[in-house]
Amino acid sequence: MISLAGKVALVTGGSRGIGRACALRLAEAGADVIVNFVTSEKAATDVAEQIRALGRMSAIVKADVSEPDDVRLMLDFVGKQFRQLDVLVSNAATGGFRSLEKSTPNHFAATMNANVRALVTLMQEAAPLLRRTEGRAKVTALSSHGATFALPHYGLIGASKAALESLVRHLALEYGQQGINVNVVRAGLVDTDSTRNVPNAEAVFQHAQAKLMVGERRLTAADVADAVLYLSSSLSDLVQGQTLVVDGGEGIHP
Ligand SMILES: NC(=O)c1ccc[n+]([C@@H]2O[C@H](COP(=O)([O-])OP(=O)(O)OC[C@H]3O[C@@H](n4cnc5c(N)ncnc54)[C@H](OP(=O)(O)O)[C@@H]3O)[C@@H](O)[C@H]2O)c1
């Protein structure tokens, strides 16, 4: 049984989808959890209420992770209100599904700022708290198969995930001797608000499902959250700078 009793976690984009599942899973394991959102205040409030119903402390923080000032203010809030931070889940991402041919410089910048640069800013602002953790602090970023596969309408996000995975290895190199582990969970396709907007969503889901090797089970946000929980716990103290794939086997065959 993994226990995060006495730990404080921050989940970016914790209001919906995989981030929501992570926030709840970490709270079930005993952590107090801060839920970051950017537009969905009601959804974030619902998650925080569910966390409090588990007997944990929670707060919601509106911050656009692609804005360094927002990130700084969010970590100021965490430091003042919770006095510690042991677990950071860098889950928030954006990008939209479009061809590279139709992508503008603004699309490119917005995707890279939210999906890649945000992790650098989060680490810079969170490190003073993370370094004070008892035991090792845990940072986990969310990636996808776009990091290594070419997928339709996914060029910008896929490139951002490839950059993110490299960034995680370099952050592990820089922060590893400071008591901080930095890892990635690379998830297969999960039914969330964002993936429902994938062009040809039904066919895409059927194709992914056919490649799973776990019987009739579908990959869910809760499955991804379980991997994040492992990487947020002391069980993974010796796992550093790695990418853990959680996809039911989807990615190992054509
Ligand atoms: N779903 C999949 O199949 C899949 C597969 C592999 C990896 N992933 C990765 O898993 C993560 C979550 O994906 P998801 O499908 O759960 O997404 P989602 O359902 O669309 O939820 C996105 C979350 O991120 C937040 N967010 C978006 N932009 C933000 C910003 N600039 N600042 C702060 N928060 C922001 C949203 O906040 P609001 O609610 O306030 O808008 C929301 O909580 C992403 O990194 C994604 O790339 C997803």
The ligand as a MOL file (V3000), in Angstrom:
LIG
                    3D

  0  0  0     0  0            999 V3000
M  V30 BEGIN CTAB
M  V30 COUNTS 48 52 0 0 0
M  V30 BEGIN ATOM
M  V30 1 N -5.9970 11.9710 -23.1160 0
M  V30 2 C -5.0400 11.2610 -23.6830 0
M  V30 3 O -5.2870 10.3210 -24.4780 0
M  V30 4 C -3.6070 11.5420 -23.3530 0
M  V30 5 C -2.6460 10.6030 -23.7610 0
M  V30 6 C -1.3050 10.8430 -23.4490 0
M  V30 7 C -0.9440 11.9790 -22.7470 0
M  V30 8 N -1.9070 12.8770 -22.3790 0 CHG=1
M  V30 9 C -1.4540 14.0580 -21.6350 0
M  V30 10 O -2.0950 14.0880 -20.3820 0
M  V30 11 C -2.2980 15.4540 -19.9870 0
M  V30 12 C -3.7710 15.6910 -19.7120 0
M  V30 13 O -4.5050 15.4000 -20.8820 0
M  V30 14 P -6.1000 15.3010 -20.8440 0
M  V30 15 O -6.4910 14.5190 -22.0340 0
M  V30 16 O -6.5380 14.8710 -19.4840 0 CHG=-1
M  V30 17 O -6.5120 16.8320 -21.0780 0
M  V30 18 P -7.9060 17.5940 -20.8110 0
M  V30 19 O -8.9790 16.6460 -20.4070 0
M  V30 20 O -8.0990 18.4610 -22.0010 0
M  V30 21 O -7.5540 18.5140 -19.5460 0
M  V30 22 C -6.5650 19.4770 -19.6870 0
M  V30 23 C -6.2880 20.0690 -18.3210 0
M  V30 24 O -5.1840 20.9700 -18.4450 0
M  V30 25 C -5.5930 22.2570 -18.0240 0
M  V30 26 N -4.8860 23.2670 -18.8010 0
M  V30 27 C -4.8330 23.3930 -20.1590 0
M  V30 28 N -4.0430 24.4320 -20.4940 0
M  V30 29 C -3.5970 24.9560 -19.3200 0
M  V30 30 C -2.7480 26.0420 -19.0030 0
M  V30 31 N -2.1850 26.7950 -19.9440 0
M  V30 32 N -2.5030 26.2940 -17.6920 0
M  V30 33 C -3.0470 25.5390 -16.7090 0
M  V30 34 N -3.8650 24.5070 -16.9510 0
M  V30 35 C -4.1350 24.2240 -18.2530 0
M  V30 36 C -7.0960 22.2920 -18.1690 0
M  V30 37 O -7.6080 23.2820 -17.2820 0
M  V30 38 P -9.1240 23.8690 -17.4280 0
M  V30 39 O -10.0280 22.7320 -16.9900 0
M  V30 40 O -9.1590 25.0080 -16.5010 0
M  V30 41 O -9.2950 24.2230 -18.8700 0
M  V30 42 C -7.4620 20.8620 -17.7910 0
M  V30 43 O -7.4870 20.7070 -16.3910 0
M  V30 44 C -1.7290 16.2900 -21.1280 0
M  V30 45 O -0.3710 16.5910 -20.8450 0
M  V30 46 C -1.8230 15.3640 -22.3080 0
M  V30 47 O -0.9250 15.6970 -23.3400 0
M  V30 48 C -3.2170 12.6780 -22.6700 0
M  V30 END ATOM
M  V30 BEGIN BOND
M  V30 1 1 1 2
M  V30 2 2 2 3
M  V30 3 1 2 4
M  V30 4 1 4 5
M  V30 5 2 4 48
M  V30 6 2 5 6
M  V30 7 1 6 7
M  V30 8 2 7 8
M  V30 9 1 8 9
M  V30 10 1 8 48
M  V30 11 1 9 10
M  V30 12 1 9 46
M  V30 13 1 10 11
M  V30 14 1 11 12
M  V30 15 1 11 44
M  V30 16 1 12 13
M  V30 17 1 13 14
M  V30 18 2 14 15
M  V30 19 1 14 16
M  V30 20 1 14 17
M  V30 21 1 17 18
M  V30 22 2 18 19
M  V30 23 1 18 20
M  V30 24 1 18 21
M  V30 25 1 21 22
M  V30 26 1 22 23
M  V30 27 1 23 24
M  V30 28 1 23 42
M  V30 29 1 24 25
M  V30 30 1 25 26
M  V30 31 1 25 36
M  V30 32 1 26 27
M  V30 33 1 26 35
M  V30 34 2 27 28
M  V30 35 1 28 29
M  V30 36 1 29 30
M  V30 37 2 29 35
M  V30 38 1 30 31
M  V30 39 2 30 32
M  V30 40 1 32 33
M  V30 41 2 33 34
M  V30 42 1 34 35
M  V30 43 1 36 37
M  V30 44 1 36 42
M  V30 45 1 37 38
M  V30 46 2 38 39
M  V30 47 1 38 40
M  V30 48 1 38 41
M  V30 49 1 42 43
M  V30 50 1 44 45
M  V30 51 1 44 46
M  V30 52 1 46 47
M  V30 END BOND
M  V30 END CTAB
M  END
